[in-house]
Amino acid sequence: MDKNYVKDIRKDLGNRKIILNAAGGVIVKEGKVLLQRRSDNQKWGLIGGLLELDETYLEAALREVKEETGLTVKPLYFLGIYHNHNMVWANGDKAHTIGAYYAFEIIEGDLRIDEESLELRYFGKDEIPDLFAEDHRKALEAYFSGVKYEIPIENKAK
């Protein structure tokens, strides 16, 4: 997998608006949702990120959770596909992100932050701060409203 896929695209296209695929999830412990305060914009969001070449949505979500939290998780169910039509990063890059979101159960690991995070914290339903992205808000709304879809089957790269 090419870990610089999006950077390579940006070299050619600059910060023009493009479509990007993302994946992430809702991780709950003792009734509270794990959120990440991001280092790039200092705002709160779900754990997740952009797909790399040849990854499925689920593979990307599992990888992002491990990288950003140190936790190993397993998917319980699918929350849906949600769009952020107007994502803008601090450097001016623009995108329409399409994100697949899952509800996860923690299997093992100790919570730790990486360079993409300023803070990781669990929040109760009534304590959730404003989330930076439309797709994150919609996925969390789906979780709290009881949405539970079967985990979609994805074909893997050969």
DSSP file with accessible surface (Angstrom, degrees, kcal/mol):
  #  RESIDUE AA STRUCTURE BP1 BP2  ACC     N-H-->O    O-->H-N    N-H-->O    O-->H-N    TCO  KAPPA ALPHA  PHI   PSI    X-CA   Y-CA   Z-CA
    1    1 A M              0   0  133      0, 0.0     2,-0.8     0, 0.0    53,-0.1   0.000 360.0 360.0 360.0 140.6    0.0    0.0    0.0
    2    2 A D    >   -     0   0   62      1,-0.1     3,-1.2     2,-0.0    51,-0.6  -0.765 360.0-165.9 -89.8 109.5    1.2    3.5   -0.8
    3    3 A K  T 3  S+     0   0  107     -2,-0.8     3,-0.2     1,-0.3     4,-0.2   0.566  85.8  55.9 -72.8  -9.6    1.0    5.5    2.5
    4    4 A N  T 3>  +     0   0   80      1,-0.1     4,-2.8     2,-0.1    -1,-0.3   0.054  68.2 123.6-110.0  25.5    1.3    8.8    0.6
    5    5 A Y  H <> S+     0   0   84     -3,-1.2     4,-2.0     1,-0.2     5,-0.2   0.922  77.6  40.5 -53.5 -53.7   -1.6    8.3   -1.8
    6    6 A V  H  > S+     0   0   32      1,-0.2     4,-2.7     2,-0.2    -1,-0.2   0.916 114.5  53.3 -67.5 -38.9   -3.4   11.5   -0.9
    7    7 A K  H  > S+     0   0  144      1,-0.2     4,-1.6     2,-0.2    -1,-0.2   0.902 108.2  51.3 -61.5 -38.6   -0.2   13.5   -0.7
    8    8 A D  H  X S+     0   0   56     -4,-2.8     4,-1.0     2,-0.2    -1,-0.2   0.911 110.5  48.1 -64.1 -41.9    0.6   12.3   -4.2
    9    9 A I  H >X S+     0   0   37     -4,-2.0     4,-2.4    -5,-0.2     3,-0.7   0.928 109.1  53.9 -62.9 -43.0   -2.8   13.3   -5.5
   10   10 A R  H 3X S+     0   0   23     -4,-2.7     4,-2.4     1,-0.3    -1,-0.2   0.823  98.7  63.1 -64.9 -29.4   -2.4   16.7   -3.9
   11   11 A K  H 3< S+     0   0  161     -4,-1.6    -1,-0.3     1,-0.2    -2,-0.2   0.887 114.1  34.3 -60.3 -37.1    1.0   17.3   -5.6
   12   12 A D  H << S+     0   0  142     -4,-1.0    -2,-0.2    -3,-0.7    -1,-0.2   0.836 130.2  31.3 -85.5 -36.3   -0.9   17.2   -9.0
   13   13 A L  H >< S-     0   0   57     -4,-2.4     3,-1.4     1,-0.3    -3,-0.2   0.487  87.1-151.7-104.6  -8.1   -4.2   18.8   -8.0
   14   14 A G  T 3<  -     0   0   36     -4,-2.4    -1,-0.3    -5,-0.3    -2,-0.1  -0.367  64.4 -33.7  66.5-145.3   -3.2   21.3   -5.2
   15   15 A N  T 3  S+     0   0   71     78,-0.1    79,-1.2    -4,-0.1    -1,-0.2   0.232  93.0 140.0 -99.7  19.1   -5.9   21.9   -2.7
   16   16 A R    <   -     0   0  161     -3,-1.4    78,-0.3    77,-0.1     2,-0.2  -0.189  66.5 -88.7 -54.5 152.4   -8.9   21.6   -5.2
   17   17 A K        +     0   0  102     76,-0.1     2,-0.3    78,-0.1    78,-0.3  -0.451  58.0 168.7 -68.8 128.0  -11.9   19.9   -3.9
   18   18 A I  E     -a   95   0A  25     76,-1.2    78,-2.8    -2,-0.2     2,-0.5  -0.866  38.0-102.8-132.0 168.2  -11.8   16.1   -4.5
   19   19 A I  E     +a   96   0A 111     -2,-0.3     2,-0.3    76,-0.2    78,-0.2  -0.833  40.8 179.7 -94.6 130.2  -13.7   13.1   -3.3
   20   20 A L  E     -a   97   0A  10     76,-2.1    78,-2.5    -2,-0.5     2,-0.4  -0.971  21.7-132.8-130.2 146.9  -12.0   11.0   -0.6
   21   21 A N  E     +a   98   0A  64     -2,-0.3    30,-2.4    76,-0.2     2,-0.3  -0.815  27.7 177.3 -99.9 140.0  -13.1    7.9    1.2
   22   22 A A  E     -aB  99  50A   8     76,-2.9    78,-2.0    -2,-0.4     2,-0.3  -0.869  11.4-165.0-135.3 165.7  -12.9    7.6    5.0
   23   23 A A  E     +aB 100  49A   0     26,-2.4    26,-2.4    -2,-0.3     2,-0.3  -0.990  21.9 131.6-152.1 150.2  -13.8    5.1    7.7
   24   24 A G  E     -aB 101  48A   0     76,-2.1    78,-1.7    -2,-0.3     2,-0.3  -0.922  26.2-140.0-172.3-164.7  -14.1    5.2   11.4
   25   25 A G  E     -aB 102  47A   0     22,-2.1    22,-0.8    -2,-0.3     2,-0.6  -0.993  22.7 -95.7-168.6 173.7  -16.3    4.3   14.3
   26   26 A V  E     -a  103   0A   1     76,-2.7    78,-3.0    -2,-0.3     2,-0.5  -0.914  33.3-168.5-102.7 120.5  -18.0    4.7   17.6
   27   27 A I  E     -a  104   0A   0     -2,-0.6     7,-2.9     7,-0.4     2,-0.4  -0.964   7.8-168.2-112.9 123.8  -16.1    3.1   20.5
   28   28 A V  E     +E   33   0B  37     76,-0.9     2,-0.4    -2,-0.5    78,-0.4  -0.924  12.3 178.9-119.9 137.0  -18.0    2.9   23.8
   29   29 A K  E >  S-E   32   0B 103      3,-2.6     3,-1.9    -2,-0.4    -2,-0.0  -0.984  76.9 -14.5-135.9 123.6  -16.8    2.1   27.2
   30   30 A E  T 3  S-     0   0  178     -2,-0.4     3,-0.1     1,-0.3    -1,-0.1   0.874 130.0 -51.9  51.7  41.7  -19.1    2.1   30.2
   31   31 A G  T 3  S+     0   0   60      1,-0.2    94,-0.4    93,-0.1     2,-0.4   0.500 115.6 112.2  79.9   3.2  -21.7    3.9   28.3
   32   32 A K  E <   -E   29   0B  86     -3,-1.9    -3,-2.6    92,-0.1     2,-0.4  -0.880  62.8-127.4-114.6 147.0  -19.4    6.7   27.1
   33   33 A V  E     -EF  28 123B   1     90,-3.0    90,-2.5    -2,-0.4     2,-0.5  -0.739  19.3-128.2 -95.5 132.8  -18.2    7.5   23.6
   34   34 A L  E     - F   0 122B   0     -7,-2.9    -7,-0.4    -2,-0.4    13,-0.4  -0.671  32.1-179.3 -81.2 125.4  -14.5    7.8   22.8
   35   35 A L  E     - F   0 121B   0     86,-2.7    86,-2.2    -2,-0.5     2,-0.4  -0.897  18.6-139.0-123.9 157.9  -13.6   11.0   21.0
   36   36 A Q  E     -GF  45 120B   0      9,-2.9     9,-1.8    -2,-0.3     2,-0.8  -0.951   5.5-146.5-116.8 130.0  -10.3   12.4   19.7
   37   37 A R  E     -GF  44 119B  72     82,-3.2    81,-3.9    -2,-0.4    82,-1.3  -0.893  34.9-133.6 -93.5 114.6   -9.3   16.1   19.9
   38   38 A R  E  >  - F   0 117B  29      5,-2.8     4,-1.6    -2,-0.8    79,-0.3  -0.380  10.9-143.7 -77.4 145.9   -7.3   16.4   16.7
   39   39 A S  T  4 S+     0   0   44     77,-2.2    78,-0.1     1,-0.2    -1,-0.1   0.743  96.9  59.4 -78.1 -21.7   -3.9   18.1   16.4
   40   40 A D  T  4 S+     0   0   54     76,-0.4    -1,-0.2     1,-0.1    50,-0.1   0.791 128.9   6.2 -80.3 -26.5   -4.6   19.6   13.0
   41   41 A N  T  4 S-     0   0   36      2,-0.2    -2,-0.2    -3,-0.2    -1,-0.1   0.378  89.2-124.9-135.6   1.8   -7.7   21.6   14.0
   42   42 A Q  S  < S+     0   0  110     -4,-1.6     2,-0.2     1,-0.2    -3,-0.1   0.649  71.5 123.9  60.4  19.4   -7.9   21.3   17.8
   43   43 A K        -     0   0  120     -5,-0.1    -5,-2.8     1,-0.0     2,-0.2  -0.697  63.1-106.0-110.3 162.7  -11.5   20.1   17.3
   44   44 A W  E     +Gh  37 131B  29     86,-0.7    88,-2.6    -7,-0.2     2,-0.3  -0.579  45.1 148.0 -88.7 147.5  -13.3   16.9   18.5
   45   45 A G  E     -G   36   0B   0     -9,-1.8    -9,-2.9    -2,-0.2     2,-0.1  -0.967  46.5 -79.2-161.7 173.7  -14.3   14.0   16.3
   46   46 A L        -     0   0    1     -2,-0.3     2,-0.4   -11,-0.2   -11,-0.1  -0.320  58.1 -91.2 -71.2 164.9  -14.7   10.2   16.1
   47   47 A I  E    S+B   25   0A   1    -22,-0.8   -22,-2.1   -13,-0.4     2,-0.3  -0.658  82.2  83.9 -79.0 129.9  -11.8    8.0   15.6
   48   48 A G  E     -B   24   0A   5     -2,-0.4     2,-0.3   -24,-0.2   -24,-0.3  -0.967  42.2-171.4 163.4-175.3  -11.1    7.3   11.9
   49   49 A G  E     -B   23   0A  18    -26,-2.4   -26,-2.4    -2,-0.3     2,-0.1  -0.979  38.9 -38.4 178.9-169.7   -9.4    8.6    8.8
   50   50 A L  E     -B   22   0A  40     -2,-0.3   -28,-0.3   -28,-0.2     2,-0.1  -0.415  56.0-110.5 -78.4 146.3   -8.8    8.3    5.1
   51   51 A L        -     0   0   28    -30,-2.4     2,-0.2    -2,-0.1   -30,-0.2  -0.454  26.2-140.4 -70.4 145.6   -8.5    5.0    3.3
   52   52 A E    >   -     0   0   34      4,-0.2     3,-1.8     1,-0.2   -49,-0.1  -0.609  44.5 -68.5 -94.7 165.2   -5.2    4.0    1.8
   53   53 A L  T 3  S+     0   0   61    -51,-0.6    -1,-0.2     1,-0.2     3,-0.1  -0.267 120.1  10.9 -55.4 138.5   -4.9    2.3   -1.6
   54   54 A D  T 3  S+     0   0  114      1,-0.2   103,-0.7   -53,-0.1     2,-0.3   0.517  97.1 127.8  70.7   9.6   -6.3   -1.3   -1.6
   55   55 A E    <   -     0   0   20     -3,-1.8    -1,-0.2   101,-0.1     2,-0.2  -0.729  52.9-136.5 -91.9 147.7   -8.0   -1.0    1.8
   56   56 A T     >  -     0   0   14     -2,-0.3     4,-2.4    -3,-0.1     5,-0.2  -0.484  32.5-104.5 -85.4 168.8  -11.6   -1.8    2.5
   57   57 A Y  H  > S+     0   0   51      1,-0.2     4,-2.6     2,-0.2     5,-0.2   0.939 122.5  47.6 -59.3 -46.0  -13.6    0.5    4.7
   58   58 A L  H  > S+     0   0   36      1,-0.2     4,-2.7     2,-0.2     5,-0.2   0.922 110.2  51.2 -65.8 -41.9  -13.4   -1.9    7.6
   59   59 A E  H  > S+     0   0   59      1,-0.2     4,-2.4     2,-0.2    -1,-0.2   0.927 112.3  47.9 -59.3 -42.2   -9.7   -2.5    7.2
   60   60 A A  H  X S+     0   0    0     -4,-2.4     4,-2.9     2,-0.2     5,-0.2   0.920 111.2  49.9 -65.8 -42.9   -9.1    1.3    7.2
   61   61 A A  H  X S+     0   0    0     -4,-2.6     4,-2.4     1,-0.2    -2,-0.2   0.934 112.4  46.9 -62.4 -45.5  -11.4    1.8   10.3
   62   62 A L  H  X S+     0   0   59     -4,-2.7     4,-2.1     2,-0.2    -1,-0.2   0.913 114.3  48.1 -62.6 -41.9   -9.6   -0.9   12.3
   63   63 A R  H  X S+     0   0   38     -4,-2.4     4,-3.0    -5,-0.2     5,-0.2   0.940 111.6  49.3 -63.5 -46.9   -6.1    0.4   11.2
   64   64 A E  H  X S+     0   0   10     -4,-2.9     4,-2.8     1,-0.2     5,-0.2   0.911 109.9  51.0 -62.2 -42.3   -7.1    4.0   12.2
   65   65 A V  H  X>S+     0   0    0     -4,-2.4     4,-2.0    -5,-0.2     6,-0.7   0.948 113.1  45.9 -60.0 -46.7   -8.4    3.0   15.6
   66   66 A K  H  X5S+     0   0   90     -4,-2.1     4,-1.9     1,-0.2    -2,-0.2   0.938 116.3  45.1 -61.7 -46.8   -5.2    1.1   16.3
   67   67 A E  H  <5S+     0   0   63     -4,-3.0    -1,-0.2     1,-0.2    -2,-0.2   0.901 120.5  38.3 -63.9 -42.4   -3.0    3.9   15.1
   68   68 A E  H  <5S+     0   0    0     -4,-2.8    46,-0.4    -5,-0.2    -1,-0.2   0.653 134.2  16.4 -88.8 -16.0   -4.9    6.7   16.9
   69   69 A T  H  <5S-     0   0    0     -4,-2.0    43,-2.0    -5,-0.2    -3,-0.2   0.567  87.2-123.6-129.5 -20.3   -5.8    5.0   20.1
   70   70 A G  S  <<S+     0   0    7     -4,-1.9    40,-0.4    -5,-0.6     2,-0.3   0.434  70.1 130.2  82.5  -0.3   -3.6    1.9   20.7
   71   71 A L        -     0   0    6     -6,-0.7     2,-0.5    38,-0.2    -1,-0.3  -0.642  53.7-144.8 -91.9 143.9   -6.8   -0.1   21.0
   72   72 A T  E     +C  108   0A  45     36,-3.0    35,-3.2    -2,-0.3    36,-1.6  -0.927  31.9 177.0 -99.8 127.2   -7.7   -3.3   19.2
   73   73 A V  E     -C  106   0A  13     -2,-0.5    33,-0.2    33,-0.2    -7,-0.1  -0.834  23.8-146.0-127.9 164.1  -11.4   -3.4   18.4
   74   74 A K  E     -C  105   0A 102     31,-2.3    31,-2.8    -2,-0.3     2,-0.2  -0.986  30.2-109.0-129.3 144.8  -13.9   -5.6   16.7
   75   75 A P  E     -C  104   0A  33      0, 0.0    29,-0.2     0, 0.0     3,-0.1  -0.513  26.9-177.8 -74.6 137.3  -16.9   -4.4   14.8
   76   76 A L  E     -     0   0A  84     27,-3.4     2,-0.3     1,-0.4    75,-0.2   0.797  67.0 -27.9 -95.7 -43.3  -20.3   -5.0   16.3
   77   77 A Y  E     -C  103   0A  39     26,-1.1    26,-2.6    73,-0.1    -1,-0.4  -0.967  66.2 -93.3-164.9 170.4  -22.5   -3.6   13.6
   78   78 A F  E     -CD 102 149A  19     71,-3.0    71,-2.9    -2,-0.3    24,-0.3  -0.769  19.6-168.4 -98.1 137.4  -22.5   -1.0   10.8
   79   79 A L  E     -     0   0A   0     22,-3.0     2,-0.2    -2,-0.4    23,-0.2   0.653  49.1-105.2 -97.4 -21.3  -23.9    2.5   11.4
   80   80 A G  E     -C  101   0A   6     21,-1.1    21,-2.5    69,-0.1     2,-0.5  -0.698  34.1 -62.8 129.4-179.1  -24.0    3.6    7.7
   81   81 A I  E     -C  100   0A  83     -2,-0.2     2,-0.3    19,-0.2    19,-0.2  -0.951  50.3-177.3-111.5 127.2  -22.3    5.7    5.1
   82   82 A Y  E     -C   99   0A  45     17,-2.8    17,-3.1    -2,-0.5     2,-0.3  -0.941  14.3-137.4-130.4 148.5  -22.2    9.5    5.8
   83   83 A H  E     -C   98   0A  67     -2,-0.3     2,-0.5    15,-0.2    15,-0.2  -0.790  11.0-162.7-108.2 145.3  -20.9   12.4    3.8
   84   84 A N  E >   -C   97   0A  11     13,-2.6    13,-2.2    -2,-0.3     3,-0.7  -0.933  16.7-173.6-117.8  99.8  -19.0   15.5    4.7
   85   85 A H  E 3  S+     0   0A  81     -2,-0.5    -1,-0.1     1,-0.3    13,-0.0   0.698  75.4  33.7 -71.7 -20.1  -19.7   17.6    1.6
   86   86 A N  E 3  S+     0   0A 115     -3,-0.1     2,-0.3    11,-0.1    -1,-0.3  -0.360  70.9 164.4-138.1  56.8  -17.4   20.5    2.6
   87   87 A M  E <   -C   95   0A  14      8,-2.1     8,-2.4    -3,-0.7     2,-0.4  -0.589  10.4-178.4 -75.2 131.6  -14.3   19.2    4.4
   88   88 A V  E     -C   94   0A  87     -2,-0.3     6,-0.2     6,-0.2     2,-0.1  -0.988  12.9-149.6-132.8 123.5  -11.5   21.8    4.6
   89   89 A W    >   -     0   0   51      4,-2.7     3,-2.4    -2,-0.4   -48,-0.1  -0.462  33.7-101.6 -85.5 165.6   -8.2   21.0    6.3
   90   90 A A  T 3  S+     0   0   86      1,-0.3    -1,-0.1    -2,-0.1   -49,-0.0   0.798 122.0  57.3 -57.8 -30.0   -6.0   23.6    8.0
   91   91 A N  T 3  S-     0   0  110      2,-0.1    -1,-0.3     1,-0.1   -76,-0.0   0.418 123.3-102.6 -83.7   2.0   -3.7   23.7    5.0
   92   92 A G  S <  S+     0   0   19     -3,-2.4    -2,-0.1     1,-0.3     2,-0.1   0.331  71.0 147.5  95.4  -7.3   -6.6   24.6    2.7
   93   93 A D        -     0   0   30     -5,-0.1    -4,-2.7   -76,-0.0     2,-0.3  -0.417  32.0-156.2 -62.3 136.4   -7.1   21.2    1.1
   94   94 A K  E     + C   0  88A  82    -79,-1.2   -76,-1.2   -78,-0.3     2,-0.3  -0.897  18.9 160.1-118.7 147.5  -10.8   20.6    0.3
   95   95 A A  E     -aC  18  87A   0     -8,-2.4    -8,-2.1    -2,-0.3     2,-0.7  -0.994  42.1-130.6-158.3 156.9  -12.7   17.4   -0.1
   96   96 A H  E     -a   19   0A  38    -78,-2.8   -76,-2.1    -2,-0.3     2,-0.4  -0.978  40.9-158.2-102.5 108.0  -16.1   15.8   -0.2
   97   97 A T  E     -aC  20  84A   7    -13,-2.2   -13,-2.6    -2,-0.7     2,-0.5  -0.768  12.5-160.1 -95.9 141.0  -15.4   12.8    2.2
   98   98 A I  E     -aC  21  83A  32    -78,-2.5   -76,-2.9    -2,-0.4     2,-0.4  -0.979  19.1-168.2-117.8 114.3  -17.6    9.7    2.1
   99   99 A G  E     -aC  22  82A   0    -17,-3.1   -17,-2.8    -2,-0.5     2,-0.5  -0.893  19.5-153.1-116.8 137.1  -17.2    7.8    5.4
  100  100 A A  E     -aC  23  81A   1    -78,-2.0   -76,-2.1    -2,-0.4     2,-0.4  -0.902  23.5-162.2-100.4 129.5  -18.3    4.3    6.5
  101  101 A Y  E     -aC  24  80A   3    -21,-2.5   -22,-3.0    -2,-0.5   -21,-1.1  -0.926   9.8-175.3-124.7 142.2  -18.9    4.1   10.2
  102  102 A Y  E     -aC  25  78A   1    -78,-1.7   -76,-2.7    -2,-0.4     2,-0.5  -0.849  28.3-120.7-126.0 158.1  -19.1    1.1   12.6
  103  103 A A  E     -aC  26  77A   2    -26,-2.6   -27,-3.4    -2,-0.3   -26,-1.1  -0.904  40.2-159.6 -97.3 130.1  -19.8    0.5   16.2
  104  104 A F  E     -aC  27  75A   5    -78,-3.0   -76,-0.9    -2,-0.5     2,-0.4  -0.875  17.5-149.1-117.0 150.0  -16.8   -1.2   17.9
  105  105 A E  E     - C   0  74A  85    -31,-2.8   -31,-2.3    -2,-0.3     2,-0.4  -0.925  30.0-117.4-110.1 136.8  -16.1   -3.2   20.9
  106  106 A I  E     + C   0  73A  48     -2,-0.4   -33,-0.2   -78,-0.4     3,-0.1  -0.591  31.9 175.9 -75.4 129.6  -12.7   -2.9   22.6
  107  107 A I  E     -     0   0A  88    -35,-3.2     2,-0.3     1,-0.4   -34,-0.2   0.819  60.8 -35.3 -97.3 -48.1  -10.8   -6.2   22.6
  108  108 A E  E    S+ C   0  72A 123    -36,-1.6   -36,-3.0     2,-0.0    -1,-0.4  -0.982  78.4  89.4-164.6 171.7   -7.5   -5.1   24.1
  109  109 A G        -     0   0   39     -2,-0.3     2,-0.5   -38,-0.2   -38,-0.2  -0.268  59.3 -93.6 115.0 159.4   -5.0   -2.4   24.5
  110  110 A D        -     0   0  143    -40,-0.4     2,-0.1    -2,-0.1    -2,-0.0  -0.941  45.1-107.7-110.2 132.7   -4.2    0.6   26.5
  111  111 A L        +     0   0   72     -2,-0.5     2,-0.3   -41,-0.1   -41,-0.2  -0.328  51.1 157.4 -61.8 129.3   -5.4    4.0   25.4
  112  112 A R        -     0   0  117    -43,-2.0     2,-0.2    -2,-0.1   -41,-0.1  -0.985  34.0-122.9-151.2 151.8   -2.6    6.3   24.1
  113  113 A I        -     0   0   88     -2,-0.3     2,-0.2     5,-0.1   -44,-0.1  -0.635  19.3-159.0 -95.6 157.6   -2.5    9.2   21.8
  114  114 A D    >   -     0   0   22    -46,-0.4     3,-1.9    -2,-0.2   -46,-0.1  -0.566  46.1 -77.6-117.8-170.8   -0.5    9.6   18.6
  115  115 A E  T 3  S+     0   0  152      1,-0.3   -47,-0.1    -2,-0.2   -76,-0.0   0.687 127.0  60.5 -67.5 -16.0    0.7   12.6   16.6
  116  116 A E  T 3  S+     0   0   68    -77,-0.1   -77,-2.2   -78,-0.1   -76,-0.4   0.530 100.8  67.4 -85.2  -5.7   -2.7   13.2   15.1
  117  117 A S  E <   -F   38   0B   6     -3,-1.9   -79,-0.2   -79,-0.3     3,-0.1  -0.918  45.4-178.3-122.1 142.8   -4.3   13.6   18.6
  118  118 A L  E    S-     0   0B  73    -81,-3.9     2,-0.3     1,-0.4   -80,-0.2   0.684  83.2  -3.6 -96.4 -29.4   -4.1   16.2   21.3
  119  119 A E  E     -F   37   0B  53    -82,-1.3   -82,-3.2    -7,-0.1     2,-0.4  -0.983  52.3-153.5-162.3 146.6   -6.4   14.3   23.6
  120  120 A L  E     +F   36   0B  24     -2,-0.3     2,-0.3   -84,-0.2   -84,-0.2  -0.996  30.0 163.2-121.8 132.8   -8.6   11.2   23.8
  121  121 A R  E     -F   35   0B 113    -86,-2.2   -86,-2.7    -2,-0.4     2,-0.4  -0.997  35.6-123.8-152.6 146.6  -11.5   11.2   26.1
  122  122 A Y  E     -F   34   0B  47     -2,-0.3     2,-0.4   -88,-0.2   -88,-0.2  -0.748  29.8-167.9 -89.8 137.3  -14.8    9.4   26.8
  123  123 A F  E     -F   33   0B  13    -90,-2.5   -90,-3.0    -2,-0.4     5,-0.1  -0.977  18.0-128.0-127.4 138.8  -18.0   11.5   26.8
  124  124 A G    >>  -     0   0   12     -2,-0.4     3,-2.2   -92,-0.2     4,-0.6  -0.356  40.9 -98.0 -72.8 163.7  -21.5   10.7   28.0
  125  125 A K  G >4 S+     0   0  124    -94,-0.4     3,-0.7     1,-0.3    -1,-0.1   0.860 125.7  45.6 -53.8 -39.8  -24.4   11.3   25.5
  126  126 A D  G 34 S+     0   0  160      1,-0.2    -1,-0.3     0, 0.0    -2,-0.0   0.429 110.0  56.1 -86.7   2.7  -25.2   14.6   27.1
  127  127 A E  G <4 S+     0   0  103     -3,-2.2    -1,-0.2     2,-0.1    -2,-0.2   0.405  70.9 132.3-110.3  -1.5  -21.5   15.7   27.3
  128  128 A I    <<  -     0   0   43     -3,-0.7     3,-0.1    -4,-0.6    -3,-0.0  -0.312  49.1-140.5 -60.2 124.5  -20.6   15.4   23.6
  129  129 A P        -     0   0   34      0, 0.0     2,-0.2     0, 0.0    -1,-0.1  -0.285  39.8 -71.8 -75.3 170.5  -18.8   18.5   22.4
  130  130 A D        -     0   0  132      1,-0.1   -86,-0.7     2,-0.0     2,-0.3  -0.452  54.2-135.5 -62.4 128.3  -19.4   20.0   18.9
  131  131 A L  B     -h   44   0B   5     -2,-0.2   -86,-0.2   -88,-0.1     6,-0.1  -0.703   4.0-134.6 -91.4 145.1  -17.8   17.6   16.4
  132  132 A F  S    S+     0   0   37    -88,-2.6     2,-0.4    -2,-0.3   -87,-0.1   0.686  80.9  57.0 -73.2 -19.9  -15.8   19.1   13.5
  133  133 A A     >  -     0   0    1    -89,-0.3     4,-2.1     1,-0.1     3,-0.2  -0.935  68.3-139.6-127.3 139.8  -17.3   17.0   10.7
  134  134 A E  H  > S+     0   0   60     -2,-0.4     4,-2.4     1,-0.2     5,-0.2   0.879 106.1  52.7 -57.2 -42.9  -20.7   16.5    9.3
  135  135 A D  H  > S+     0   0    4      1,-0.2     4,-2.3     2,-0.2    -1,-0.2   0.890 108.1  51.4 -66.5 -33.9  -20.2   12.8    8.7
  136  136 A H  H  > S+     0   0   14      2,-0.2     4,-2.3     1,-0.2    -1,-0.2   0.924 110.3  48.8 -66.3 -44.4  -19.0   12.3   12.3
  137  137 A R  H  X S+     0   0   93     -4,-2.1     4,-2.5     1,-0.2    -2,-0.2   0.924 112.9  47.6 -60.8 -44.1  -22.1   14.1   13.7
  138  138 A K  H  X S+     0   0   89     -4,-2.4     4,-2.3     2,-0.2    -2,-0.2   0.896 111.4  50.0 -66.5 -39.9  -24.4   12.0   11.5
  139  139 A A  H  X S+     0   0    0     -4,-2.3     4,-2.3     2,-0.2    -1,-0.2   0.912 112.2  47.6 -64.6 -41.0  -22.7    8.7   12.5
  140  140 A L  H  X S+     0   0    9     -4,-2.3     4,-2.7     2,-0.2     5,-0.2   0.906 110.1  52.4 -68.4 -38.5  -23.0    9.6   16.2
  141  141 A E  H  X S+     0   0  106     -4,-2.5     4,-1.9     1,-0.2    -1,-0.2   0.913 109.2  50.7 -59.9 -42.2  -26.6   10.5   15.7
  142  142 A A  H  <>S+     0   0    6     -4,-2.3     5,-2.5     2,-0.2     4,-0.4   0.929 110.0  50.0 -61.5 -44.6  -27.2    7.1   14.1
  143  143 A Y  H ><5S+     0   0   53     -4,-2.3     3,-1.5     1,-0.2    -2,-0.2   0.953 112.9  45.1 -58.6 -50.7  -25.5    5.4   17.0
  144  144 A F  H 3<5S+     0   0   58     -4,-2.7    -1,-0.2     1,-0.3    -2,-0.2   0.762 109.8  55.6 -69.4 -23.1  -27.6    7.2   19.6
  145  145 A S  T 3<5S-     0   0   89     -4,-1.9    -1,-0.3    -5,-0.2    -2,-0.2   0.451 120.4-106.9 -88.9   0.6  -30.8    6.6   17.7
  146  146 A G  T < 5 +     0   0   49     -3,-1.5    -3,-0.2    -4,-0.4     2,-0.2   0.639  55.5 167.8  90.5  15.6  -30.2    2.8   17.6
  147  147 A V      < +     0   0   33     -5,-2.5     2,-0.3    -6,-0.2    -1,-0.2  -0.439   3.9 171.4 -63.5 130.4  -29.2    2.3   14.0
  148  148 A K        +     0   0  143     -2,-0.2     2,-0.3   -69,-0.1   -69,-0.2  -0.788   2.8 174.9-146.7  98.8  -27.7   -1.2   13.6
  149  149 A Y  B     -D   78   0A 133    -71,-2.9   -71,-3.0    -2,-0.3   -69,-0.1  -0.733  40.1 -98.2-100.5 154.4  -27.0   -2.5   10.1
  150  150 A E        -     0   0  171     -2,-0.3   -73,-0.1   -73,-0.2    -1,-0.1  -0.409  51.2 -96.7 -63.2 144.8  -25.4   -5.8    9.3
  151  151 A I        -     0   0   47    -75,-0.2    -1,-0.1     1,-0.1   -49,-0.0  -0.501  46.9-119.0 -67.5 122.4  -21.7   -5.3    8.5
  152  152 A P        -     0   0   54      0, 0.0     2,-0.4     0, 0.0    -1,-0.1  -0.304  19.2-117.1 -65.2 149.4  -21.4   -5.0    4.7
  153  153 A I        -     0   0  161      2,-0.0     2,-0.4    -2,-0.0     0, 0.0  -0.713  33.7-168.2 -83.8 132.9  -19.3   -7.5    2.7
  154  154 A E        -     0   0   51     -2,-0.4     2,-0.4   -98,-0.0   -98,-0.1  -0.973  20.3-125.5-123.6 138.9  -16.4   -5.9    0.9
  155  155 A N        -     0   0  150     -2,-0.4     2,-0.2     1,-0.0     3,-0.1  -0.662  28.9-136.0 -82.2 136.2  -14.2   -7.4   -1.7
  156  156 A K        -     0   0  136     -2,-0.4  -101,-0.1     1,-0.1     2,-0.1  -0.549  25.1 -94.2 -89.7 157.2  -10.5   -7.2   -0.9
  157  157 A A              0   0   54   -103,-0.7    -1,-0.1    -2,-0.2  -101,-0.1  -0.365 360.0 360.0 -65.4 147.7   -7.8   -6.2   -3.2
  158  158 A K              0   0  253     -3,-0.1    -1,-0.1    -2,-0.1    -3,-0.0  -0.588 360.0 360.0 -94.1 360.0   -6.1   -9.2   -4.9
